[in-house]
Amino acid sequence: MSQPLSPCRWSTPVSLIRLEGADVLRFLHGQSSQALAQASPGQTLATALTSPTARMRGLALVLVRQRAADLLVLSGDGQAIRQGLDRVLFPADQVTLGPPEPALLVRWLGASPPEGEAAAGSGEAAAGGGELLRPGVDLGAGADQPALLLRGQEQLPHWLAPLPQLSAEAIELQRIRSGFPSQPEEINDDTNPFELGLAGWVSLNKGCYVGQETLAKLATYDGVKQQLRHWRWQPNPAAPAPMPERGASITTADGQRAGAISSCLATAAGAEGLALVRRVALEQPELWAGAAQLTISTPPAFVPPPQGAGSRL
């Protein structure tokens, strides 16, 4: 699958919620999918925010501080997530929630931080501005690629500023090609983390948390019914067909229901997007949206769902 030409960079708006107090990590540990209770200052951990039935509410990075943490909401409604956290705070919890603040998350291809920064851990200040984050998951630029957090009036560091900035359309195309889910397209009440390829954002070895029972069952009994896939469509003059649209149903060649399109972007060559494909059709290299033939592939950011002992029973 082709990628945007290197070098390039792109910035996307995010919401930052500061939590302060002695119970911050314990509280976030119970409200999200990642093991946070024993995290150390300076770590950046990727986590999913879900409903009690493991339906997606958002994706976030937890930037661990000394007796505090910054919850960086990458996909989802920052204000709604903040309100949800506030509703479950007990009076005895030593946690103070700040308001959502706007920030930028910068990703790039074709450049590297200076040698000292490249060797530094996550949460390090970048020379010239911003904070380098290394969450250990693919944020849309590659599995091992760091990202840069910019707050307020912070400027790009000198080693990153010269890279050309992608257009809004190119940013969306990069998101689609990498398979990074967005709200409301993929992050909504119809999806869970494993369906979206977010196994790396979920800890199956931690204690009770919101959505834990459902996710544990999905992992143990191979219960994931659909998975995120990339699709591409090119017009065929010999068999004209309308361009696929978001929400359109997709089928196998013999007409069997195969899922639905979640994201769609028109391109010079036709269209590309993401789709939730049912497990019965996951091995199909081609599917159909009406008369439009789609080429199907697994996006690079997608991590397969875990399969526990129960899946072999």
Secondary structure, DSSP 8 states (H G I E B T S, - for coil): -----SSEEEEEEEEEEEEESTTHHHHHHHHSSS--TT--TT-EEEEEEE-TT--EEEEEEEEEETTEEEEEEEEE-HHHHHHHHHHT--TT---EE---EEEEEEEEES----HHHHHS-TTEE-TTSSEEE--SS-SSS-TT--EEEEETT----TTTTTS-B--HHHHHHHHHHHT---TTTTSSTT--TTTTTBGGG--SSS---TTHHHHHHHHHTT---EEEEEEEE---TTS------TT-EEE-TT--EEEEEEEEEEETTEEEEEEEEEGGGTT-SEEEETTEEEEEE--TT-B-----GGGG-
